[in-house]
Amino acid sequence: MSLIDFILNFAGLLLWLNWRALPFDPLATAIPATLVGTLRRTEPARVKRWHFLATLAGLLLLRAWLYWQLGPALNWTAHLNLFATRLAFKSDSFDLMLLYSVMSFGLMLGVFWLCLLLLSMLGGDNGENPLPFRLARAHLGFVNHWATWLKLLLPLVIGFVLWWLISWPLTAWGLVPRPVSALVRLAQSGLVGLSTYLAWKYLIVGLLTLHLLHNHIYFGRHPLWAFVDLAARRLLRPLRILPLRGGKVDLTPVAGIALVFLLAYFAEAGLPPAVRDAHGRRDARAFEIPGLIDLYERVSR
């Protein structure tokens, strides 16, 4: 079910991108160069922008009904991983499945937007215009021209505000415990906002992997590879002081990939990672640096 959910979310993302990209269609916005080019077609346009949104809404509604029908038979409970906390949705309720369908797609859309934000910071001043930079420029709008430090703060602010807003209805529906005070709700929102940066780990690992391959395999001259190399070099700049390069072999991307996974894991689970017994209780540790999950649980008590 998790794989099906991911595929349907990806299909929804493609519908969203088509809805956003249609105004940028060069054939639709081109200025006629000849007299014949000023003539319009007699048949109506087959695809309009609202068709994509209507199809997306239908997809979210249909899969909610599908989960409602199949979930109880498969003993499946839907989960949303927000890094700092996790939400569970029982599949025996259509209302909950519809809420999960919308929030699951919204989460993928948010991760996609965060990835574009990171790409704009890593290659915003690149002289070429590869596909990642064009996507970032088209979907980020005026945010693409902001200073890097403002872009870096944006995930924290957006994650904080969104969780503070959505926690109210989630509390009313019994999906999350009610905070004991307004200060606790603010602390929870701050931790969820911090956890948004963990969504970048997959994109960073992907860029470093492509950079590693390009270092040892020639794929030709293309602006995309120049963009990947530029972004990877900026990500690996703190590791350049380490002796990880010998001759034509550069292990810096490998070290960067391992470091990203380790930092992301410890940021979630803490250092050392928390261990639970059969009853779900945490084992006592002499020394610990709590992760986001542990901090969220502590402030929620």
C-alpha positions in Angstrom: 0.0 0.0 0.0 2.9 2.4 0.7 4.2 1.9 -2.8 0.8 2.4 -4.3 0.4 5.6 -2.2 3.8 6.9 -3.4 2.9 6.2 -7.1 -0.4 8.0 -6.8 1.2 10.9 -5.0 3.7 11.1 -7.9 0.9 11.0 -10.4 -0.8 13.9 -8.5 2.5 15.8 -8.5 2.7 15.5 -12.3 -0.9 16.8 -12.7 0.0 19.7 -10.4 3.1 20.5 -12.5 1.2 20.4 -15.7 -1.4 22.8 -14.2 1.4 25.2 -13.2 3.4 24.8 -16.5 0.6 25.4 -19.0 0.8 29.2 -18.8 4.5 28.9 -19.6 3.8 26.9 -22.8 5.9 28.7 -25.5 3.3 27.8 -28.2 0.5 29.3 -26.2 2.4 32.6 -25.5 4.4 32.9 -28.7 4.1 36.1 -30.7 3.1 35.4 -34.4 6.0 36.1 -36.8 3.8 36.0 -40.0 0.3 36.9 -41.1 -0.7 33.2 -41.2 0.6 32.9 -37.6 -2.0 35.3 -36.4 -4.9 33.0 -37.5 -6.4 31.0 -34.7 -7.4 27.4 -34.9 -11.2 26.8 -35.4 -11.3 23.8 -33.0 -11.3 24.5 -29.3 -8.3 23.7 -27.1 -8.6 20.2 -25.9 -6.9 20.6 -22.6 -7.5 23.5 -20.2 -5.8 24.3 -17.0 -8.8 23.4 -14.8 -8.8 19.9 -16.3 -5.6 19.1 -14.4 -6.9 20.4 -11.1 -10.2 18.5 -11.6 -8.3 15.3 -12.4 -6.1 15.8 -9.3 -9.1 16.3 -7.1 -10.7 13.2 -8.6 -7.5 11.2 -8.0 -7.4 12.3 -4.3 -11.1 11.5 -3.9 -10.9 8.1 -5.7 -7.9 6.9 -3.8 -9.4 7.9 -0.5 -12.4 5.6 -1.4 -10.0 2.9 -2.5 -8.1 3.0 0.8 -11.4 3.0 2.7 -12.4 -0.2 0.9 -9.1 -2.0 1.0 -7.5 -0.8 4.2 -9.6 -2.6 6.8 -9.4 -5.9 4.8 -5.6 -5.6 4.7 -5.4 -4.4 8.3 -3.6 -1.3 7.0 -3.1 2.0 8.9 -2.0 5.0 7.0 1.0 6.9 8.4 2.5 10.3 7.6 6.1 10.8 8.6 6.9 14.4 9.5 10.3 13.5 10.9 9.6 15.1 14.3 6.3 13.2 14.7 4.1 10.7 12.9 0.4 10.8 12.2 -1.7 7.7 12.0 -5.0 7.4 10.1 -7.4 4.5 10.6 -8.5 3.2 7.3 -12.1 2.2 8.4 -13.2 5.9 8.1 -13.7 7.5 4.7 -13.3 11.0 6.2 -9.9 10.1 7.7 -8.8 8.5 4.4 -9.8 11.6 2.5 -7.9 13.7 5.0 -4.9 11.4 4.7 -5.1 11.5 0.9 -5.0 15.3 0.8 -2.3 15.6 3.5 -0.1 12.9 1.9 -0.2 14.7 -1.5 0.4 18.0 0.3 3.5 16.5 2.0 5.0 15.3 -1.3 4.2 18.7 -2.9 5.9 20.4 0.1 9.0 18.2 -0.3 9.2 19.0 -4.0 9.0 22.7 -3.2 11.7 22.4 -0.6 14.0 20.6 -3.1 13.5 23.4 -5.6 14.4 25.9 -2.9 17.6 24.0 -2.2 18.5 23.8 -5.9 18.0 27.6 -6.3 20.5 28.1 -3.4 23.1 25.7 -4.8 23.0 26.9 -8.4 21.2 30.2 -8.5 24.1 32.1 -10.1 25.0 29.4 -12.6 25.5 30.8 -16.1 23.6 28.0 -17.8 19.9 27.3 -17.6 19.5 23.6 -16.9 16.2 22.0 -16.2 16.5 22.1 -12.3 17.2 25.8 -12.4 14.3 26.5 -14.8 12.0 24.5 -12.5 13.1 26.4 -9.5 12.7 29.8 -11.3 9.2 28.9 -12.6 7.8 27.4 -9.4 9.4 29.6 -6.7 8.5 32.9 -8.4 9.8 35.9 -6.6 11.3 33.7 -3.8 13.9 32.6 -6.3 15.4 36.1 -6.2 15.7 36.3 -2.4 19.0 36.3 -0.6 20.4 32.8 0.4 20.0 33.4 4.1 16.3 34.2 3.7 15.8 31.1 1.6 17.6 29.1 4.3 15.2 30.4 7.0 12.0 29.8 4.9 11.5 26.1 5.6 11.7 26.7 9.3 9.2 29.5 9.1 6.8 27.7 6.8 6.9 24.5 8.7 6.3 26.3 12.0 3.3 28.2 10.7 1.7 25.3 8.9 2.0 22.9 11.8 0.7 25.6 14.2 -2.4 26.1 12.0 -3.1 22.5 11.2 -2.5 21.2 14.7 -5.8 22.8 15.8 -8.1 20.7 13.6 -5.9 17.6 14.1 -6.4 18.1 17.8 -10.1 18.5 17.5 -10.3 15.3 15.4 -8.3 13.3 17.9 -5.3 12.6 15.6 -2.8 14.3 17.9 -2.9 14.9 21.7 -4.1 18.3 22.8 -1.2 20.5 24.0 -1.4 21.4 27.6 -0.6 25.1 26.8 -0.1 27.5 24.0 3.7 27.5 24.7 3.8 23.7 24.1 2.0 24.1 20.8 4.6 26.7 19.8 7.4 24.4 20.8 5.9 21.5 18.8 5.5 23.8 15.8 9.2 24.9 16.1 10.4 21.2 16.2 8.3 20.4 13.1 9.7 23.5 11.4 13.2 22.3 12.2 12.4 18.8 10.8 11.6 20.2 7.4 15.3 20.5 6.7 15.6 16.7 6.8 13.6 16.5 3.6 16.7 17.7 1.8 18.7 14.6 2.6 17.5 12.6 -0.5 18.1 15.4 -2.9 21.6 16.0 -1.4 22.4 12.3 -1.6 21.2 12.2 -5.2 23.3 15.2 -6.3 26.4 13.8 -4.6 25.8 10.4 -6.2 25.5 11.9 -9.7 28.6 14.0 -9.0 30.5 10.8 -8.0 29.4 9.1 -11.2 30.3 12.1 -13.4 33.8 12.2 -11.8 34.6 8.7 -13.1 32.3 8.3 -16.2 32.2 10.8 -19.1 28.5 11.6 -20.0 29.3 14.4 -22.4 29.0 18.1 -22.1 25.6 19.2 -20.9 24.5 22.1 -18.7 22.8 19.6 -16.4 26.1 18.0 -15.4 27.7 21.4 -15.0 24.8 22.2 -12.6 25.3 19.0 -10.7 29.0 19.5 -10.3 28.5 23.1 -9.1 25.9 22.1 -6.6 28.0 19.1 -5.3 31.1 21.2 -4.9 29.2 23.7 -2.8 27.8 21.0 -0.6 31.2 19.3 -0.2 33.1 22.5 0.5 33.4 21.8 4.3 34.9 18.3 3.5 37.6 19.5 1.1 40.1 19.9 3.9 40.1 16.2 4.5 42.6 14.0 2.7 40.0 12.1 0.7 41.5 12.5 -2.8 44.3 10.5 -4.3 45.2 10.8 -7.9 42.1 10.5 -10.0 40.1 8.9 -7.2 38.0 11.3 -5.1 36.2 9.9 -2.1 34.8 13.2 -0.9 31.3 12.5 -2.4 31.2 9.1 -0.6 32.1 10.7 2.7 29.5 13.4 2.0 26.8 10.8 1.4 27.6 8.9 4.5 27.7 12.1 6.6 24.3 13.2 5.3 22.7 9.9 6.3 24.3 9.8 9.7 23.4 13.4 10.5 19.8 12.9 9.4 19.5 9.7 11.4 21.0 11.2 14.6 18.9 14.4 14.1 15.8 12.2 14.2 16.7 9.5 16.7 19.3 11.3 18.9 22.8 10.3 19.9 23.0 7.5 20.8 19.8 6.4 19.2 17.0 5.7 21.6 16.2 2.1 22.3 12.8 0.9 23.4 11.8 -2.2 25.2 8.9 -4.5 24.4 6.5 -2.2 26.2 7.6 0.9 24.2 9.5 2.4 27.1 12.9 4.0 26.5 16.0 2.6 28.0 17.9 4.8 30.4 21.1 6.3 28.9 24.0 7.7 30.8 24.7 10.3 28.0 22.4 11.4 25.3 21.7 14.2 22.8 18.0 14.0 22.2 16.7 13.9 18.6 13.7 15.7 17.1 11.4 12.7 17.9 12.5 12.6 21.5 12.3 16.4 21.9 8.8 16.4 20.4 7.6 13.7 22.8 9.1 15.5 25.8 7.5 18.9 25.1 4.2 17.2 24.5 4.0 15.6 28.0 
